[in-house]
Every structure is written in structure tokens, then in C-alpha cells.
Amino acid sequence: MATLYFGGDIITMEETVSGTGLLEVNGLIREVGDYRKLMSIRPSDTRLANLRGKALLPAFIDAHSHLTSVARTLDLVNLEGTSSFEELKERIEKFCQERKIAPGKWISGFGYDHNFLREHRHPSKEVLDEVSPDNPIVITHASGHMGVMNSKALQLMGIDHRSEDPPGGMIGHLEGSHYPNGYLGETAFTSAISRIPLPSFEDRCRQLEKAEQIYFENGITTIQEGLAKRDEWNLLLRMSEEGRLKSDVVCYADLKDHRTLFKESGARQNRYIGRLKMGGYKIFLDGSPQGRTAWLREPYLKGDAGYRGYPIYSDHQVRQMLAQAIADQGQILCHCNGDAAAEQMIRAYEEAGGKNLHMRPVMIHAQLVGQDQLKKMADLSMIASFFIAHTYHWGDVHLQNFGSERAMKISPAASAKNLGVCYTFHQDSPVLPPNMMEVLWCAVNRISREGIVMGEDEKINVYDALKGITINASYQYFEEDKKGSLRPGKLANLVILDRNPLRVPVNELRDIHVVETIKEGKAVFVRNPKEQA
């Protein structure tokens, strides 16, 4: 089967390749060039696809997210955008009524953000107890780094006045006592929620298929599972073996507790089998800047004097773990929001022997990475994957937490480009939906919710922003020979947009819609199918 695309703008992301037509044959790009010439060489059964003025680009590539977590949130209470404790309780109560949740069953919600609640703080266990004291309830912060449990949930998790903070985590306490108030941060939270019973295996497969479709709706055909533990890997492996994955999924094993997964993946190490491959390892080095748990070189504003957040591991532990990953020849992804965490990664990677190995280590988020650190990253061939949408969603919070000088330099994409650091962009879904048009808008405009420009000098142009979700992202995955641009021999992973992002006013970038997403020549998403027929 073959398809010839014509009648619109073709953005190849290749400086030496352009044309008015693209010919796809059996899932590969056969030729890009003059439409009339392609008409003369096309196979006899070629389908003609008139773009009708729309734009054709390489399909987008997710540089960092958590596919299985996105899947899990689909059956949780949606708390995104809640403005008060009262609204939060109302949403949970409505969910329980609609789902007919029985007494004793777990109730889980996702997406609240204390920064945008009227009370400007996390709810307590007592707030959740008001919804139901007989059901264990847990709600996860939008960052995924913290959350709150009610009294029943804390009891089931064995968290009480005798519990101590785990390394890299924090248990909140009632004022003047050691009794828990329901808040759990970082490892205290992630450890607790890992023990909550999972849905049935088939339900999880169904959720994952729905999650894949969300990525397709946003033009993405390569998706990351950014912290694979045993359960996540087994789910994806089963989906792969049963032929149920439609996207390409790249997994990164939890380096701390599930290092064996990388070796167990066997032939799937750095190679797709059934659309699934194991790309390497992931490790957390700090927390969240909007949650004030990111690890900084200089203190946060307000709060306790001298407070800089905190690390997850010691320098020795990080150096040892990175050395293990290097010995296994597994690509390393390190979650670093604060500049102290960034420094720890850079130093540990170099001391562990990573320099000159060309393993393309990735600093995930890199929110507050400094100019001095970017220079070191370039020297180490280290990639910066920016959570660029922070400029809009939490830019105003960062101004309060860090002050103008530091906040204006979050996600410094222009500096990375100028200093020779390969950069990519991501949404850390489910923290934010995988909306690539919003990513473009944020990278180019850098405007906060309150309308403040978050660093004029760190803006990049639209074409360079597109690189962060196409050709640069394919490089991050060692797949630049197969994906990320439109040239003969590459996979026909394509996205059709209703407008050309290079030709619209930059303030309209996030209003562009994905019309169709194509994976190896086959449509996996079509908006308004009748119109496209």
C-alpha cells in the first residue's frame, strides 16, 4: 500500500530535504519532492491524500512521561483545576456516588495543586475524612511528588506517630505533635501508594489502550514509560507480546530498586520487539520546584531560613548507581529540577566514567540548571529535556519561590541551544496532558498565567521549538535514523496539523489542532473522520 500526500505545507525538519509532496510506501517514506514528479513514480495502487492546505510534519516524540501512570489516572477522581477544599470534597463525593464505591474500597484522586487552592495549602487527613472515614482515600498532587491520605489510608499503610521520615521523603505532622496530618512527600508518598491494590490485569490493559489514544490525539507516536518497576514492565510486556501496543514505547527501569529489569529485557534492550524496548535507567535526584522539594544551590524565598529543598541520595550513592548503569550500557535519565540536583548528576556522571562514552545521558526537567552547568553538559554530551510548560503553569509560583532573577531562567532552552546542548521538551504526563501545541506555545512565548514574560532571552523560535519534539527527541532515543524528520528511508510516522505552525502568529500556536496521526503509514487518530474521507 502507498499514499501520496500533496496540497499543503510539508515541514520535513531536514535542512536539505523539501518538496510539495511525500510518497509513503509500506510504512516507509519513499520520496519527498516535487508533487508532479512523485505522481509519475508512484505505485499503481497509491492513495492520493490531498492535505487541502494543512501542514504535514514528522509525528511528535514524547521525550519524557509515564504512560502507565496516565493510564491509571483515567479511572481516578479528576482533581485538576480544583479551587478549594470544598470543591475537592464535592468531586470525590460525586465520583463515589457515580461509581457506587462500596465501604472499605480505596478511593484515589489525581491532579490537585495546593498553589491554586483558595486555602493555599495541602488539605489534611481531616478534610478527606469528611468525605468518608470508612474508605481509604489518597489524592495525588499534580506534580506526582506528594499527596494526602485520610486517616483510614494512613492506618492501612502503618503510618502513625511512631513513623519516621524515610530517606528522601517527609511525613507531615499535626502542629505541635508527631501525629501525621495526612501529607506525604517524595519517597514517603511514592512508597505508600506503591502498596495500594491494583485493578485487574485486563482493566489495566484497557486503561493503557485508552491512554495510548490520548497521545495519538496529540500527534505522538513514540511514548516513554519514564519509571518502570516490575508491575509496569510486566503490563507493557504482556501488551507487547499480545500485539496490543500501537505506539512505540520506550521503558526506563527504576535504577534504585528494579535494576534487574534492564538485564531481564534481553533482546528488547535498545531494540523494539512488539513495539516495546528497554531504553535504560531512570533515577530521581530531587523533587518538585512548585512543591518546594526541588534541591537548590541557593535557598527558597520565604519559609524557613536557609531552606534549599533536599536530595534523594548522597553523592556516593548517585555515583555508585550511575557507575552501575554505565557498566550495563544503559542510557541514564536523571530527574533533576533544582540546580543542586543538576550539579550532583553532572559530577557523579563524570566521576563514574561517563565522559567520552557518548551514552547521551538525559537530565529530566532541568528547571533551574545554571549557565555554568549547561557548559559542562555540552562537554559531557548530556541532553537537557525541559519541562517547558512550567513557564505558563507555574511561572508565577516560581517567581514567589525563587525571585525574578532565578525564575526568569527556568527551562533555559535558548541558553542550551546557544551552548551546544541538545534539548527536548516534555509534559511529564500525567502531570500535564501530552499537548505538544501548548509545548510549542510555551517555548516560543514563555508567558505565565498572570501574563508575565518568563525570560525574554530564553525564548526560541518556532522551528527550534519543533526540533525539541521531533528530530532532537529522536536523537535522545538513538532513533534519528528512523524518526524525527521526513526523508527517504525513515518511518512514515506523520502528523497533519490544521495550520502551519511556522506561519501562524506565535500567540496562536496552542490553538492549532492535530487533524490526523499516522504510524508507519496507518492512521491511528483522525479528527472528524467524515471530513477527512
C-alpha positions as CSV (number, residue, x, y, z in Angstrom):
1,M,0.0,0.0,0.0
2,A,1.1,3.5,-0.8
3,T,-0.1,7.1,-0.1
4,L,0.9,10.3,-1.8
5,Y,0.4,13.4,0.3
6,F,0.2,16.8,-1.5
7,G,-1.7,20.1,-1.5
8,G,-0.3,21.5,1.8
9,D,2.8,22.6,3.6
10,I,5.4,19.8,4.2
11,I,7.7,20.6,7.1
12,T,10.5,18.0,6.9
13,M,12.7,19.2,9.8
14,E,15.6,18.4,7.4
15,E,17.6,21.4,6.1
16,T,18.4,19.6,2.8
17,V,15.0,18.0,2.1
18,S,11.9,19.8,0.9
19,G,9.1,19.4,-1.5
20,T,5.4,19.7,-2.4
21,G,4.7,16.0,-2.0
22,L,5.6,13.0,0.1
23,L,5.3,9.4,-1.1
24,E,4.8,6.7,1.6
25,V,5.1,3.0,0.6
26,N,4.6,0.1,3.0
27,G,5.1,2.3,6.1
28,L,8.3,4.0,4.9
29,I,8.9,7.3,3.3
30,R,9.8,6.5,-0.3
31,E,10.4,10.1,-1.5
32,V,9.9,13.7,-0.7
33,G,10.0,16.1,-3.6
34,D,8.0,17.8,-6.4
35,Y,4.4,16.5,-6.3
36,R,4.3,16.2,-10.1
37,K,7.4,14.0,-10.2
38,L,6.1,11.8,-7.4
39,M,2.9,11.3,-9.4
40,S,5.0,9.8,-12.2
41,I,6.8,7.3,-10.0
42,R,4.0,6.3,-7.6
43,P,2.8,2.6,-7.5
44,S,-0.4,1.9,-9.3
45,D,-2.4,1.4,-6.1
46,T,-1.3,4.7,-4.5
47,R,-3.9,6.5,-2.5
48,L,-3.9,10.3,-3.1
49,A,-4.2,12.3,0.1
50,N,-4.9,16.0,-0.5
51,L,-3.9,18.0,2.5
52,R,-6.2,20.8,1.5
53,G,-3.8,23.5,2.8
54,K,-3.0,21.7,6.0
55,A,0.6,21.0,7.3
56,L,2.4,17.7,7.3
57,L,5.2,17.1,9.8
58,P,7.1,14.2,11.3
59,A,5.0,12.7,14.2
60,F,5.8,14.1,17.6
61,I,8.0,12.2,20.0
62,D,7.4,12.1,23.8
63,A,10.7,12.8,25.4
64,H,9.5,12.1,29.0
65,S,6.3,10.9,30.5
66,H,4.8,7.9,32.4
67,L,2.4,6.0,30.1
68,T,1.2,3.6,32.7
69,S,0.6,6.4,35.2
70,V,-1.5,8.2,32.5
71,A,-3.5,5.0,32.1
72,R,-4.1,4.7,35.9
73,T,-5.4,8.3,36.2
74,L,-8.2,7.5,33.7
75,D,-10.2,5.7,36.5
76,L,-9.3,8.2,39.3
77,V,-11.1,11.2,40.6
78,N,-10.1,14.1,38.4
79,L,-9.0,16.9,40.7
80,E,-7.3,19.1,38.1
81,G,-8.4,22.7,38.5
82,T,-10.0,22.4,41.9
83,S,-10.1,25.8,43.6
84,S,-10.8,24.9,47.2
85,F,-11.1,22.1,49.8
86,E,-14.9,22.2,49.4
87,E,-14.7,21.7,45.6
88,L,-12.2,18.9,46.1
89,K,-14.5,17.1,48.5
90,E,-17.5,17.6,46.2
91,R,-15.6,16.0,43.2
92,I,-14.7,12.9,45.4
93,E,-18.3,12.6,46.7
94,K,-19.7,12.8,43.2
95,F,-17.2,10.2,41.9
96,C,-18.2,7.8,44.8
97,Q,-21.9,8.2,44.0
98,E,-21.5,7.7,40.3
99,R,-19.2,4.7,40.7
100,K,-21.2,3.3,43.7
101,I,-18.0,2.8,45.7
102,A,-18.5,0.3,48.5
103,P,-17.3,0.9,52.1
104,G,-13.7,-0.2,52.6
105,K,-12.8,0.3,48.9
106,W,-9.8,2.5,48.0
107,I,-10.7,5.9,46.5
108,S,-7.9,7.7,44.6
109,G,-7.8,11.1,43.1
110,F,-5.2,12.9,41.0
111,G,-4.3,16.5,39.9
112,Y,-5.0,18.9,42.8
113,D,-2.4,21.7,43.2
114,H,-2.2,23.5,46.6
115,N,-0.7,26.5,44.8
116,F,-4.1,27.2,43.2
117,L,-6.4,26.3,46.1
118,R,-8.1,29.1,48.0
119,E,-6.6,27.8,51.2
120,H,-3.0,27.9,49.7
121,R,-2.0,24.7,51.4
122,H,-2.4,21.0,51.1
123,P,-5.7,19.5,52.6
124,S,-5.4,17.5,55.7
125,K,-6.5,13.9,56.6
126,E,-9.5,15.5,58.4
127,V,-10.7,17.1,55.1
128,L,-10.7,13.8,53.4
129,D,-12.2,12.1,56.4
130,E,-15.2,14.3,55.9
131,V,-15.8,12.6,52.6
132,S,-15.7,9.1,54.0
133,P,-14.0,7.9,57.2
134,D,-14.7,4.3,56.2
135,N,-12.9,4.3,52.8
136,P,-9.2,4.7,52.5
137,I,-8.6,7.9,50.4
138,V,-5.5,9.1,48.7
139,I,-5.1,12.2,46.5
140,T,-2.1,12.8,44.4
141,H,-0.7,16.3,43.8
142,A,-0.4,17.4,40.2
143,S,3.4,17.1,40.3
144,G,3.1,13.4,41.3
145,H,5.7,14.0,44.0
146,M,3.4,14.3,47.0
147,G,-0.1,13.8,48.2
148,V,-2.5,13.4,51.1
149,M,-4.1,10.3,52.7
150,N,-7.1,10.2,55.1
151,S,-7.0,8.5,58.5
152,K,-8.1,5.1,57.2
153,A,-5.5,5.1,54.5
154,L,-2.7,6.1,56.9
155,Q,-3.8,3.3,59.2
156,L,-3.7,0.7,56.4
157,M,-0.2,2.0,55.4
158,G,1.0,1.7,59.0
159,I,1.8,5.4,59.3
160,D,1.3,6.8,62.7
161,H,3.0,8.9,65.5
162,R,5.9,6.5,65.6
163,S,6.7,6.7,61.9
164,E,9.9,8.4,60.9
165,D,10.7,10.3,57.7
166,P,12.2,7.9,55.1
167,P,15.4,8.9,53.3
168,G,14.4,11.5,50.6
169,G,10.9,11.8,51.9
170,M,8.7,13.6,54.5
171,I,5.7,12.8,56.6
172,G,3.6,15.9,57.6
173,H,2.6,16.3,61.2
174,L,-0.1,18.0,63.2
175,E,1.2,21.2,64.7
176,G,3.0,20.5,68.0
177,S,2.9,16.8,67.7
178,H,4.4,13.8,65.9
179,Y,1.0,12.5,64.7
180,P,0.6,12.5,60.9
181,N,-1.6,15.2,59.3
182,G,-2.1,13.2,56.1
183,Y,0.6,14.9,53.9
184,L,3.3,12.6,52.5
185,G,6.2,14.0,50.3
186,E,8.5,12.3,47.9
187,T,9.7,8.8,48.9
188,A,7.2,8.8,51.8
189,F,4.4,9.2,49.3
190,T,5.7,7.0,46.5
191,S,6.4,4.2,48.9
192,A,2.9,4.3,50.3
193,I,1.0,4.4,47.1
194,S,3.0,1.6,45.6
195,R,1.3,-0.7,48.2
196,I,-2.3,0.3,47.1
197,P,-4.0,-2.7,45.4
198,L,-4.0,-2.5,41.6
199,P,-7.0,-3.0,39.3
200,S,-7.3,-6.3,37.5
201,F,-4.8,-7.0,34.8
202,E,-7.4,-6.7,32.0
203,D,-8.7,-3.5,33.4
204,R,-5.1,-2.1,33.3
205,C,-4.7,-3.2,29.7
206,R,-7.9,-1.4,28.8
207,Q,-6.7,1.7,30.6
208,L,-3.4,1.6,28.8
209,E,-5.1,1.4,25.4
210,K,-7.1,4.4,26.2
211,A,-4.0,6.3,27.3
212,E,-2.3,5.5,24.1
213,Q,-5.1,7.1,22.2
214,I,-4.6,10.3,24.2
215,Y,-1.1,10.5,22.9
216,F,-2.2,9.8,19.3
217,E,-4.8,12.6,19.6
218,N,-1.8,14.9,20.3
219,G,0.2,13.7,17.3
220,I,2.6,11.5,19.3
221,T,3.6,8.0,18.1
222,T,6.6,7.3,20.4
223,I,5.8,7.3,24.1
224,Q,8.0,6.9,27.2
225,E,7.4,4.9,30.3
226,G,9.7,7.0,32.5
227,L,10.0,4.9,35.6
228,A,9.3,1.2,35.1
229,K,9.1,-1.0,38.1
230,R,8.1,-4.7,38.0
231,D,4.4,-4.1,37.6
232,E,4.7,-1.5,34.9
233,W,7.2,-3.6,32.9
234,N,5.0,-6.8,33.2
235,L,2.0,-4.9,31.9
236,L,3.8,-3.4,28.9
237,L,5.5,-6.7,28.2
238,R,2.2,-8.5,28.2
239,M,0.6,-5.9,25.9
240,S,3.6,-6.2,23.6
241,E,3.5,-10.0,23.4
242,E,-0.2,-9.9,22.7
243,G,0.3,-7.4,19.9
244,R,-1.9,-4.7,21.6
245,L,0.6,-1.8,21.5
246,K,0.0,0.5,18.6
247,S,2.7,3.1,19.6
248,D,6.4,2.6,20.1
249,V,7.0,2.5,23.9
250,V,10.5,3.2,25.4
251,C,10.9,2.0,29.0
252,Y,13.4,3.2,31.6
253,A,13.9,0.8,34.6
254,D,13.9,2.2,38.1
255,L,17.6,2.2,38.8
256,K,17.3,2.2,42.6
257,D,15.1,-0.9,43.1
258,H,14.5,-2.6,39.8
259,R,17.8,-2.6,38.0
260,T,17.4,-6.3,37.1
261,L,14.6,-5.3,34.7
262,F,17.1,-3.9,32.2
263,K,19.0,-7.2,32.0
264,E,15.9,-9.3,32.0
265,S,14.6,-7.3,29.0
266,G,17.1,-9.3,26.9
267,A,16.6,-8.7,23.2
268,R,14.4,-5.7,23.9
269,Q,17.4,-3.8,25.2
270,N,17.6,-0.8,22.8
271,R,15.5,-2.7,20.3
272,Y,11.8,-2.7,19.6
273,I,10.1,-6.1,19.7
274,G,6.3,-5.9,19.5
275,R,6.7,-2.1,19.7
276,L,8.4,-2.2,23.1
277,K,12.0,-1.6,24.0
278,M,14.0,-1.1,27.2
279,G,16.0,2.2,26.8
280,G,17.9,2.3,30.0
281,Y,17.5,3.5,33.6
282,K,15.7,6.3,35.5
283,I,16.6,7.8,38.9
284,F,15.2,10.7,40.9
285,L,17.7,13.1,42.5
286,D,15.3,15.6,43.9
287,G,11.6,16.7,44.0
288,S,9.3,19.5,42.7
289,P,10.0,23.2,42.4
290,Q,6.4,24.2,42.8
291,G,6.1,21.8,45.7
292,R,9.3,23.3,47.2
293,T,11.1,19.9,47.4
294,A,13.5,20.6,44.5
295,W,17.1,20.7,45.7
296,L,18.7,24.2,45.2
297,R,22.1,25.8,45.4
298,E,20.6,28.9,46.9
299,P,17.6,29.0,49.4
300,Y,14.0,29.3,48.5
301,L,12.4,32.7,49.3
302,K,10.1,32.8,52.3
303,G,9.7,29.8,54.6
304,D,12.4,28.5,56.9
305,A,15.7,30.4,56.6
306,G,18.3,28.7,54.5
307,Y,15.9,26.0,53.2
308,R,17.1,24.6,49.9
309,G,15.0,21.6,49.5
310,Y,16.7,18.2,49.8
311,P,18.4,15.4,47.8
312,I,17.1,11.9,47.5
313,Y,20.5,10.2,47.7
314,S,24.0,11.0,48.8
315,D,26.8,11.8,46.3
316,H,28.3,8.4,46.9
317,Q,25.0,6.6,46.2
318,V,24.4,8.5,43.0
319,R,28.0,8.0,41.7
320,Q,27.7,4.2,42.5
321,M,24.3,3.9,40.8
322,L,25.4,5.8,37.7
323,A,28.6,3.6,37.5
324,Q,26.3,0.5,37.6
325,A,24.2,1.9,34.7
326,I,27.3,2.7,32.7
327,A,28.6,-0.8,33.3
328,D,25.3,-2.2,32.0
329,Q,25.5,0.2,29.0
330,G,22.1,1.6,29.8
331,Q,21.2,5.1,28.9
332,I,20.7,7.2,32.1
333,L,17.7,9.5,32.8
334,C,18.1,11.6,36.0
335,H,15.2,13.7,37.4
336,C,16.8,17.0,38.4
337,N,14.6,20.1,38.9
338,G,16.9,22.1,41.2
339,D,20.4,23.3,40.3
340,A,22.0,21.4,43.2
341,A,20.5,18.2,41.9
342,A,21.8,19.1,38.4
343,E,25.3,19.6,39.9
344,Q,25.1,16.2,41.6
345,M,24.2,14.4,38.3
346,I,26.9,16.2,36.3
347,R,29.6,15.5,38.9
348,A,28.5,11.9,39.5
349,Y,28.3,11.0,35.8
350,E,31.8,12.4,35.1
351,E,33.3,10.7,38.2
352,A,31.6,7.4,37.3
353,G,33.5,7.4,34.0
354,G,30.7,8.6,31.6
355,K,32.7,11.3,29.8
356,N,33.5,10.4,26.1
357,L,31.2,7.3,26.2
358,H,28.5,9.0,24.1
359,M,25.7,7.4,26.1
360,R,23.5,10.5,25.7
361,P,22.5,10.8,29.4
362,V,19.4,12.9,29.9
363,M,18.7,15.5,32.6
364,I,15.0,15.3,33.0
365,H,13.2,18.7,33.7
366,A,16.4,20.7,34.2
367,Q,14.2,23.5,35.5
368,L,16.9,25.6,37.3
369,V,20.0,24.3,35.6
370,G,22.7,27.1,35.5
371,Q,24.7,28.5,32.7
372,D,27.8,27.1,34.2
373,Q,26.2,23.7,34.3
374,L,25.0,23.8,30.7
375,K,28.6,24.3,29.6
376,K,29.5,21.1,31.5
377,M,26.6,19.3,30.0
378,A,27.7,20.2,26.5
379,D,31.2,18.8,27.3
380,L,29.6,15.5,28.5
381,S,27.2,15.2,25.5
382,M,24.4,15.4,28.1
383,I,20.8,16.1,26.9
384,A,18.5,18.6,28.7
385,S,14.9,17.6,28.5
386,F,13.0,20.7,29.6
387,F,9.5,20.7,31.2
388,I,9.0,24.0,29.3
389,A,5.3,24.3,30.2
390,H,6.4,25.3,33.7
391,T,6.8,28.8,32.3
392,Y,3.0,29.0,31.9
393,H,1.5,26.7,34.5
394,W,3.8,27.5,37.5
395,G,5.8,30.6,36.3
396,D,4.1,32.8,38.8
397,V,4.7,30.3,41.6
398,H,8.4,30.2,40.7
399,L,8.6,34.0,40.9
400,Q,7.4,33.7,44.5
401,N,9.6,30.8,45.3
402,F,12.8,31.9,43.6
403,G,12.6,35.6,42.8
404,S,12.7,37.2,39.4
405,E,16.4,36.5,38.6
406,R,16.2,32.7,39.0
407,A,12.6,32.3,37.9
408,M,13.2,34.0,34.5
409,K,15.8,31.4,33.8
410,I,13.7,28.3,34.3
411,S,13.8,25.8,31.4
412,P,16.6,27.8,29.7
413,A,16.1,26.5,26.1
414,A,17.8,29.4,24.3
415,S,20.9,29.1,26.5
416,A,21.0,25.3,25.9
417,K,20.8,25.9,22.1
418,N,23.5,28.6,22.2
419,L,25.8,26.5,24.3
420,G,25.5,23.4,22.1
421,V,23.3,21.3,24.4
422,C,20.8,19.1,22.7
423,Y,17.4,19.9,24.2
424,T,14.0,18.2,24.1
425,F,10.6,19.1,25.6
426,H,8.1,17.1,27.5
427,Q,5.0,17.4,29.7
428,D,5.8,14.7,32.3
429,S,2.3,13.3,31.7
430,P,0.1,12.7,33.7
431,V,1.4,15.9,35.4
432,L,0.1,17.7,32.3
433,P,-1.7,16.3,29.2
434,P,0.7,15.5,26.3
435,N,-0.3,18.6,24.4
436,M,2.5,19.4,22.0
437,M,0.9,22.5,20.7
438,E,0.9,24.0,24.1
439,V,4.6,23.0,24.4
440,L,5.4,25.0,21.2
441,W,3.4,28.0,22.5
442,C,5.3,27.9,25.9
443,A,8.7,27.6,24.4
444,V,8.2,30.4,21.9
445,N,6.2,32.8,24.2
446,R,7.2,31.9,27.8
447,I,4.2,33.7,29.3
448,S,2.9,32.9,32.8
449,R,-0.8,32.5,33.8
450,E,-0.6,36.1,35.0
451,G,0.8,37.3,31.7
452,I,4.4,37.8,32.8
453,V,7.1,37.0,30.2
454,M,9.3,34.4,31.9
455,G,12.6,35.5,30.5
456,E,12.7,37.2,27.1
457,D,16.3,35.9,26.5
458,E,15.2,32.3,26.8
459,K,12.6,32.4,24.1
460,I,13.3,30.3,21.0
461,N,11.7,30.5,17.5
462,V,9.1,28.1,16.3
463,Y,11.3,26.0,14.2
464,D,13.8,25.4,17.0
465,A,10.9,24.6,19.3
466,L,9.7,22.0,16.8
467,K,13.1,20.4,16.9
468,G,12.5,19.7,20.6
469,I,9.6,17.4,19.9
470,T,10.8,15.9,16.6
471,I,14.4,15.5,15.4
472,N,16.1,16.2,18.8
473,A,13.7,13.8,20.6
474,S,14.6,11.1,18.1
475,Y,18.3,11.7,18.8
476,Q,17.6,11.3,22.6
477,Y,16.3,7.8,21.8
478,F,19.1,6.9,19.4
479,E,16.5,6.8,16.7
480,E,17.5,9.7,14.5
481,D,18.0,7.3,11.6
482,K,14.3,6.2,11.7
483,K,12.3,9.1,13.2
484,G,12.1,12.8,13.8
485,S,12.2,14.1,10.3
486,L,10.8,13.4,6.8
487,R,13.3,12.0,4.4
488,P,13.5,8.8,2.3
489,G,14.0,5.6,4.2
490,K,12.6,6.9,7.5
491,L,9.4,5.5,9.0
492,A,6.2,7.1,7.8
493,N,5.3,8.5,11.3
494,L,3.4,11.6,10.4
495,V,1.1,14.2,11.9
496,I,-1.2,16.5,10.0
497,L,-2.0,19.9,11.6
498,D,-4.9,22.2,10.6
499,R,-2.4,25.1,10.3
500,N,1.3,25.5,9.6
501,P,3.0,26.5,13.0
502,L,5.7,28.3,11.1
503,R,3.1,30.7,9.5
504,V,0.6,31.5,12.3
505,P,1.0,34.3,14.8
506,V,3.0,32.9,17.7
507,N,0.3,33.7,20.2
508,E,-2.0,31.3,18.3
509,L,0.3,28.2,18.4
510,R,-1.6,26.4,21.1
511,D,-4.8,26.8,19.1
512,I,-3.5,24.6,16.3
513,H,-5.3,21.2,16.2
514,V,-4.0,17.7,15.2
515,V,-6.1,16.6,12.3
516,E,-4.5,13.1,11.8
517,T,-1.8,11.0,13.3
518,I,-0.2,8.3,11.2
519,K,2.0,5.5,12.5
520,E,4.1,3.7,9.8
521,G,1.6,4.7,7.1
522,K,-1.6,3.8,9.0
523,A,-3.9,6.3,10.7
524,V,-4.1,5.8,14.4
525,F,-6.1,9.0,15.0
526,V,-8.4,11.0,12.7
527,R,-10.3,14.1,13.9
528,N,-13.7,14.3,12.3
529,P,-13.2,11.2,10.1
530,K,-16.0,12.1,7.7
531,E,-14.3,15.4,6.8
532,Q,-11.1,13.5,6.1
533,A,-12.7,10.8,3.9
